[in-house]
Amino acid sequence: MGVDAGELHRLGRRLLALSRTVSGQAGDLTLVPGQEAVLEDLLRHPDSTVSEIRDRTGFAQSHVSASVAQLRDHGLVHAAADPSDGRRTHLRTTQATTHAIVNRAGRTIDDTIATTVGPNQAGRVLELLDELARTLQPRGTTPTPTDQEPDVERP
């Protein structure tokens, strides 16, 4: 018995899909994966430049710039000129973005789990998820970017 790397990867993808189901409700703004990655990077690294985001994400600068423009159009990201070098622009998420993320994070997963596995197994699955969360992300600790996003080898 044991979970191999492939099973862990599939489980991770399934958990992400469930998370998206819970956090994405009617009327919520939907972002494409590249925009999500740029937004997540800005949440971890406020006051970043496009070049810094490019370096951390591995995306082409044009892709990061386009994603930032779209995020700005949606009011999710604010840009401010660097006071010491007006040619550089620092980016950060808006307060509205932080508020929306906190609201989405607080949504209950009970109904989604019950719909996914059935009401008879929902309680046990919720217990297991709670145990995993306590074990892998102990309360009172602040996850670092490496805790949240393991290193991935890029081809």
SULHU-V776854 format. One record per run of one state. SS is the DSSP state (2 for helix, 1 for strand, 0 for the rest). FROM is the first residue (numbers start at 1). TO is the last residue. If there is no record, write none. Layout:
SS;FROM;TO
SS;FROM;TO
This chain:
0;1;4
2;5;23
0;24;32
2;33;44
0;45;47
1;48;48
0;49;49
2;50;57
0;58;60
2;61;73
0;74;76
1;77;82
0;83;84
1;85;93
0;94;94
2;95;105
0;106;109
2;110;117
0;118;118
2;119;136
0;137;144
2;145;148
0;149;155
